[in-house]
């Protein structure tokens, strides 16, 4: 009965309480002061438990702060992740494991820079740990 086993495994993997990671990669010059979509909208409530920002050998340059905001969030902070661009230079890793926050169904993550656009060809990998509050809750990349 491999089909039954496969269906059961798939149901368990996407059950409420299960966790998954997503990785997004941005180029510094694509990060502007206008918020851009990092993800599409979530199809169910998700808890964000950890965010890691890791840069390549060039890193980010230009803007004052790099931030991840939540578009349309009802509960909690609209801008839960903020890091100074100067702290995201060459080969840097920053981890945010503070208080978990909610990403509700129908909202999405966006990214931007404050004061000025970022510049250059450096890259930042954004790794986010999601935990489902409802069965089958998921989110897709927009980048």
Wavefront OBJ file of the C-alpha trace (Angstrom):
o trace
v 0.000 0.000 0.000
v 2.606 2.589 -0.934
v -0.061 5.085 -2.000
v -1.724 5.030 1.434
v 1.635 5.366 3.189
v 2.602 8.243 0.929
v -0.677 10.064 1.584
v -0.375 9.566 5.342
v 3.211 10.834 5.348
v 2.231 13.906 3.320
v -0.669 14.662 5.704
v 1.568 14.353 8.758
v 4.316 16.501 7.249
v 1.893 19.406 6.706
v -0.001 18.952 9.990
v -0.469 21.801 12.454
v 2.623 22.008 14.661
v 5.036 20.867 11.935
v 7.914 23.170 10.988
v 9.723 23.959 7.750
v 12.438 26.315 6.519
v 12.451 28.560 3.443
v 15.510 30.199 1.906
v 15.385 33.440 -0.105
v 18.373 35.152 -1.774
v 18.467 38.881 -2.591
v 21.049 41.018 -4.384
v 21.993 44.227 -2.563
v 21.065 46.553 -5.459
v 17.545 45.027 -5.548
v 16.831 46.221 -1.985
v 15.214 49.657 -2.208
v 13.327 51.980 0.126
v 10.073 50.783 -1.456
v 8.831 47.548 0.126
v 8.993 44.584 -2.274
v 7.434 41.150 -1.822
v 9.655 38.414 -0.408
v 6.787 35.913 -0.291
v 3.316 35.473 -1.615
v 0.461 35.449 0.889
v 0.318 32.699 3.493
v -2.584 30.285 3.020
v -2.802 29.595 6.765
v -1.494 31.000 10.048
v 2.244 30.492 10.602
v 4.548 31.204 13.546
v 7.995 32.602 12.732
v 10.452 31.142 15.212
v 13.818 32.042 13.720
v 15.259 34.273 11.002
v 18.866 34.063 9.812
v 20.537 36.634 7.546
v 23.804 35.466 5.943
v 25.819 37.467 3.407
v 28.274 36.396 0.723
v 31.879 37.609 0.425
v 30.639 41.050 -0.706
v 27.620 41.623 1.531
v 25.164 44.508 1.498
v 26.028 48.168 0.980
v 24.201 51.476 0.809
v 21.007 51.729 2.848
v 20.796 52.418 6.569
v 18.676 49.491 7.808
v 17.592 46.269 6.126
v 14.133 45.259 7.280
v 11.577 42.515 6.856
v 8.025 43.689 7.300
v 4.673 41.963 7.300
v 2.101 43.395 4.911
v -1.399 43.494 6.405
v -0.641 41.934 9.809
v -3.361 42.411 12.435
v -1.430 41.243 15.511
v 2.066 42.193 16.630
v 4.745 44.324 15.022
v 4.562 45.184 11.318
v 8.379 45.306 11.095
v 9.656 42.444 13.272
v 13.172 42.169 11.775
v 15.497 45.178 11.430
v 19.275 45.014 11.021
v 21.759 47.767 10.225
v 23.139 47.371 6.694
v 26.636 48.049 8.078
v 26.242 44.832 10.133
v 25.509 42.873 6.943
v 28.848 43.393 5.207
v 31.082 40.657 3.809
v 30.575 37.081 5.060
v 28.343 37.922 8.017
v 25.646 35.900 9.758
v 22.949 37.372 11.994
v 20.382 35.221 13.784
v 17.101 36.466 15.234
v 15.598 34.013 17.722
v 13.760 36.484 19.886
v 10.053 36.263 20.660
v 8.265 34.248 17.967
v 5.690 36.176 15.956
v 2.667 35.323 13.828
v 2.239 35.566 10.074
v -1.490 35.330 9.497
v -3.254 33.741 6.545
v -3.595 36.298 3.751
v -0.493 38.345 4.615
v 3.042 38.257 3.233
v 6.659 39.142 4.030
v 8.203 42.155 2.330
v 11.731 43.582 2.429
v 13.186 47.076 2.110
v 15.974 49.418 3.117
v 15.577 52.622 5.093
v 16.879 56.114 4.157
v 18.579 55.033 0.892
v 18.553 52.155 -1.576
v 21.175 49.451 -1.126
v 23.846 49.211 -3.835
v 26.266 46.691 -5.275
v 26.251 43.032 -6.272
v 26.553 41.485 -2.808
v 23.993 38.892 -1.761
v 22.083 38.081 1.392
v 20.439 34.737 2.115
v 17.347 34.986 4.290
v 16.408 31.755 6.073
v 13.085 31.652 7.905
v 11.711 28.894 10.120
v 7.926 28.562 9.889
v 5.683 26.478 12.165
v 2.139 25.699 11.039
v -0.725 26.752 13.305
v -3.228 25.097 10.972
v -3.031 21.996 8.795
v -1.506 22.591 5.336
v -0.491 26.191 6.089
v 2.225 27.194 3.621
v 3.856 30.146 1.906
v 5.671 30.531 -1.408
v 8.620 32.670 -2.487
v 8.031 35.810 -4.537
v 11.719 36.238 -5.432
l 1 2 3 4 5 6 7 8 9 10 11 12 13 14 15 16 17 18 19 20 21 22 23 24 25 26 27 28 29 30 31 32 33 34 35 36 37 38 39 40 41 42 43 44 45 46 47 48 49 50 51 52 53 54 55 56 57 58 59 60 61 62 63 64 65 66 67 68 69 70 71 72 73 74 75 76 77 78 79 80 81 82 83 84 85 86 87 88 89 90 91 92 93 94 95 96 97 98 99 100 101 102 103 104 105 106 107 108 109 110 111 112 113 114 115 116 117 118 119 120 121 122 123 124 125 126 127 128 129 130 131 132 133 134 135 136 137 138 139 140 141 142 143
